[in-house]
Amino acid sequence: MTHPSTVLILGATGKFGHHAAQAFETAGWSVRRFDRKTDNLTPAASGADVIVMGWHPPSYETWEAELLPMHSAVIEVAKRTGATVIVPGNVYVFGPDAPEVWSETTPKLATNRLGRLRIEMEEMYRAAGVRTILLRAGDFLDTRASGNWFDRFIAKSAARGSIAYTGPADVPHAWAFLPDMARAAVMLADRRDSLEAYEDVPFEGYTLTGQQLARAIGKALHRDVRLTRFGWWQLRLLRPVMPVLKGVFEMRYLWDIPHRIDGTKLARLCPGFVPTPLPVALRAALAHQLPEAAADRLAA
C-alpha cells in the first residue's frame, strides 16, 4: 500500500499557510499543522516530505531581528531531514528600477531595507543546497479578512460602491488569489523530484490597473464601483505613533511602478494549472465584507 506524502505547514493559520494546508489536504497529502505553542520543529519535521514555510515576522519593524533566523532554522531542519521547502516569495526583491515584467531571471536590484532582507533570505536557501521551491507572487486576494492591502484598505467600501486605490489608476499591478497560489504549490510539490535543487517560480496571478480592478469588482458585485484615491496622508499622520508604517512607506513604490509577473515558467512546470476566473476570485475575496444576504447571493 502506498502511503500519502506528508507536508508540514509552518504558519497554518496565516495567509498562505492556511490555504496551503487546505490545498494539500484536498490533494490527498497527510498534513501536519505546526503549533508554535506546543510543537518542536525538529521532531515535527521528522518524516515530512515537504515543509511549507508560512512563518513570517508579525510586522515590518521586527523583520531585521526575526526574518533571517526563522528561515535559518527551517534550512537546518531541511538539511537534516531532506525535505523540500516551499517558500512563498514576494516582489520586494526587484526594487523601483526593475523592468516592467518580472520573471525568474529578473535581476534583484532592491536597495531598501526590506528588499535587501528578502534577497538575503532567498540567497540563504540557494547557498544551503536545500531543495527549495520559491513561489513568487504579488499582492494577495484572500477569502477571509487577513489584513492584506485589498481587504483592509482598498476594497473595504466596495459593497457601498467605491474602492480606495493606493496607486495611480492607470498603473498595472500584480495580484495573487491565495487558493490558486496554494494549488500551484501542491502541483510543484508533486513534481519536486524533477525540479532543480533551487527553483524560483513566478506566479502570474492577475495584472490589473486600478481602473480595471474597479470595473472587475463592479462586474463581480453586479453594480457600479467607482475608484477613489487612497488617503496616504492619513497614514503619514500616524507614522510617529505606529512604527510599522515605516515599512509600509518604504514599499509604497510598488503601487507607483507598472509591473506584471511572467507566468511562463509555472505554465511549463505545471501545464495543468488553471487559474480561477477573475470574477470568481473577486467574489470570494469580497464575500466576507458583504452583508450576509448579499454574500449568499454572490455564492449562489
N, C-alpha and C positions, 0 to 999 in steps of 0.2 A: 504493500500500500504506500502510495506517495504522500508524504506529509506536506502541508502547505508551507510556503516560505513565511518567515517571521520578520516583522518590522517593529522596531522600537521607535515610538513617537516621542520626541522631546518637545514640550510645549504643546501638548494635545488640546489645551483649552485656548490656545492663541489663534491668531488669524489663519495662518497657513496650516499649522498643526492640526487644528480642528477638522478642516476639510480633508487633509491628508489621511487622517485616521478613518474617516468615513469612506474615502475612496478606496483605500487598501482593503477595508472590510468588505466592501461591495465586490471587490475583485477576488475575494476568497483567501486573502492573506490572514495569517494569525497576527493580530495586532496587540502590542503591549503599549499601554499609555503610561509614561513615566510620571510619577508623583514626587515632586521635589520634597514634600514634607516627610515621606516615609521611605523612598527608594534610594538606593545607592547605584551610581552609574555603572560601575564595573560589573556587578552581578546582573543588573537589569539588562545589560547588553550581551550577556553570555548567550551564545546560540542564535543571536539575531543576524539575519542575512543583510538587512538594511537598517540604517539609523537615519531617521528624518530629523534634521537639526532645526527644530522650530523654536528653540530658545532665542530670546532677544532681550537686551537690557530694557528695563521698563521705560526709560526716557532718554532723550538725547544727552542730557548732562552727565549720564553715567556711562556713556559709550567708552570713553578713554580708560576707565577703570575696569570695565566688565566685558566688553565685546571680545577682545582677543583671548583673555583667559577662558571664557566659555568655550570658544572654538578649539583652543588648545587642549582642553580636557576631552573633548569629543574625538579629536585626532588621535590622542594617545590611546583611548579605548578602542578605536577602529584599527589602530596598528596591531593591538593585541588580539583582537577577535577576527580580523579580516573582513569586517562588514563594509559594505558600500555606504557612503554618507551622501544623503541628498540635502543640499543646502539651497534654500530659497534666496536667490540673489536679487539685487536691485540695480538701479541705473545711476546711483551716486558716483560710481567709479569713472564715468566718462568726462565729467566736468563741463563747464559752459562753452568751451571751444571745440567740442566734439562735432563731427559731421552730423547731418540730419538723420541718417539711417544707422542704427546701432545693431551690430552683429557680433559674433564671437571673435571676429578679427579686429574690431574697432579698438584703437589704442585707448588705454585707460589713462586719461590726462588730468584727472581731478587733482587739484592742489589744496582744496579746502580740507578742514579737519575731518569731517565725517566721510568724505570721499576717500581720503588717504587711508583711513582706518579700514574701510571696506576693501580697498586694494590690498592692504597688508593681510587682511583676513583671508582673502582668496589665494594670495601667494603662499600662505601657510599650508593650505591643502595641497597645492601643486607641488611644493617643495617636499612635503612629508611622504609623498608616494602612496598615500591612502587613496583607494578607489573612490572618486568623488564625482557626483553629478551636481553641477551648479545650474539651477533653473532660474534664469534671469527674467524678471517681469517689471512692468511699470506700476502705476498706482492701482490699488486694489478696489474691486467691486465685491462686496461681501453680501451674504444672505442674512446677516444679523447685524445688530448695532455693535461694531467692534472699534469705534473711534477712529476710523480711517477718514481721509480727506473727503471722500464722496459723501458719506452719511453724516459726518459731524459738521461739515461746513457748506459743501456745495448744494446738496440735494435736500436739506432739512425742511425746505419750504416748497418742495416740488408738488406736494399734494394740494398746495394753495396756488399753484400756477407759476412758480418762479424758481430759478436756481441762481445762486450767488457764485459766479465763476471766478476762480482765483488767478486767472491769467488773461492775456489778450484773447478776444473772442475768436480770432482767426488763426490761432497757432495750434498745429496738431500736437496731440498729447497721447501717450501710451497708457492703456488701461488693461488690467487682467482680471477676469472673472475667476474668483478663487476656486470654485468647484472644478472649473476647466483646468486650471493650473495643477490642481491635485490629481486629476485624472491623467494628465500628461506625466506627472511624476511617477505614477504607478506604471504607465507604459514604458517609461525609461528604466524603471527598476526591473521590470520583466526582461529587459534586453541588456542588463548590466554586464553580463559576461562577454558580450560582443562589442562593448564600448571601449574607448581609450581609458587609460587609468584616470585621467582628469578630463571631464567633458564640461565645457561651458556651452550651455544650450539656451539661446534666447527664446522667450515665449512671446509670440507676437501679440496675442490678445486683440484688442480693438484700438485703432488710431482715430481720434476724433478731435476736431476743433471744439471750442466752447459752443459755437453756434450749432454744430452738428450734434453735440451732446444734448443741448436743449431741445432740438427737434426730435431726437431719438427718444428722450424721456417723454415728450408730449405724445409721441406715437404709442409708446408703451402704456401710458396712462389714459389714452383716448381723450386728451384735452390739450388746449394751447398752453405752452410753457414758455415764459419769457426769460431772457438772460439778463441778469443784472451783474454789476461789478462787485466783487467781494471787497469788503471794507478792511483792507490791510491796516489802516490807521488804528482800528480797534485793538489789534494785536500789538501794534507798536506801543500803544499806551500801556499795555500790560507787561512789556518786556522787563521793566525794573523789578517786578514782583514775581515773575514767572520765568525762572532760568531756562526752562525747556524751550522757550521761544527763540533763544539764541540759535539753536539748531534749525528751527522752522525757517527763520530768515536766511540762514546760511544756505538752505536748499531751495529758496524761493525761485532761483533762476530756472529751475526745471519747468516752471509754468510759463516762462517767457521765451524759451528757445524751442523752435519746432523740432520734433523728433518722432520717429517711429522705430519699432523693433522688428528686425528682419526674422521672419519665421521659417526661412528656408531650411535651416539645419534640423529643426524639430520635425518638419514635414518629411525630411529624408529619413530620419531615425525612426519616426513613428507615423508611417504613411496612413495608418488607420485612424489617426486622431481627427475628430470632427468637432470644431468649436460650437458652443451653444449660440444660437442666433441672438444677435444683439437685443432685440426687443424682449426676448425671453429672459436674458440675463438681467436686463434693467428692471423688469417687473419683479424678479426675485430679489434684486438689490434694494428695491423701494418698498417691498411689501411690509416690512416691519415699521415703516414710518407712516403708513396709511391707517385711517380708521379701519376697524376690523371688517366692517361690511364691504368697504372698498377693496381691501386686500383679498377678501374671499371672491369678489367678482373678478379680480385680475387673475387669480389662480384657477378660476373655472375654465 
